[in-house]
Amino acid sequence: MPWSAPFDDPIPLCNGRKLRTLQQAADYVMALPEDEQREARWQVAIENLIHAAETGGGWLMFARIAMLRALNAGGRDRTIPEPRRP
């Protein structure tokens, strides 16, 4: 599968941009500071991106999930709304 392969649903970023392809997601990770890139969450994300580019299939979905998890694990990229009370 080419690096230009699109995700089924783009990955939204906190600044309003969206990561639409494997390449855009990989570029996002590679633009992070090196010490942050070495964090386990980003290592998992990049491994899944590589598997998706090499294999395709379900790996595209796993890559998207890994990116979302890595973004959310940072705590600053998204806010989690409080649950509604009945």
C-alpha positions in Angstrom: 0.0 0.0 0.0 1.5 3.4 -0.9 2.3 6.0 1.7 -0.3 8.2 0.0 -3.1 5.8 1.1 -5.8 7.7 2.9 -7.3 6.7 6.3 -11.0 5.8 6.2 -11.6 8.8 8.5 -9.0 11.6 8.8 -7.2 12.0 12.1 -8.2 15.4 13.6 -5.6 17.5 15.3 -6.2 20.2 18.0 -5.3 23.0 15.6 -8.1 22.0 13.2 -5.8 20.3 10.7 -6.4 16.7 9.7 -4.0 13.9 8.9 -5.5 12.2 5.9 -2.8 9.8 4.7 -0.1 7.5 6.1 2.5 10.0 4.8 0.9 12.9 6.6 0.8 10.9 9.8 4.4 9.8 9.4 5.5 13.4 8.7 3.7 14.6 11.8 5.6 12.1 14.0 8.9 12.9 12.3 8.3 16.6 13.0 8.1 16.0 16.7 11.2 16.7 18.9 13.5 13.6 18.9 13.0 12.9 22.6 9.2 12.9 22.1 9.5 10.6 19.0 11.3 8.1 21.2 8.3 7.8 23.6 6.7 4.4 23.4 3.4 5.9 22.2 5.0 7.3 19.1 7.1 4.3 18.5 4.0 2.1 18.5 2.3 4.6 16.1 5.2 4.6 13.6 5.5 0.8 13.7 1.9 0.6 12.8 2.3 3.2 10.0 5.1 1.2 8.6 3.1 -2.1 8.7 0.2 -0.4 7.0 2.5 0.9 4.2 4.1 -2.5 3.7 1.1 -4.7 4.2 -2.1 -2.7 3.8 -5.3 -4.4 4.9 -6.3 -4.0 8.5 -3.0 -2.4 9.3 -4.4 0.9 8.0 -7.0 0.8 10.8 -4.4 -0.2 13.4 -2.2 2.7 12.3 -5.1 5.2 12.7 -5.9 3.9 16.1 -2.2 4.0 17.2 -2.0 7.6 16.0 -5.2 8.6 17.9 -3.9 6.9 21.1 -0.5 8.6 20.8 -2.2 12.0 20.3 -4.6 11.4 23.2 -1.9 10.1 25.6 -0.1 13.5 25.4 -3.0 15.1 27.3 -2.6 18.4 25.5 -3.8 17.5 22.0 -7.5 17.0 23.0 -9.8 17.6 25.9 -12.1 14.9 27.1 -15.5 16.2 27.9 -17.0 15.5 31.3 -19.8 12.9 31.2 -23.3 14.3 31.5 -25.2 13.7 34.7 -28.8 12.6 34.6 
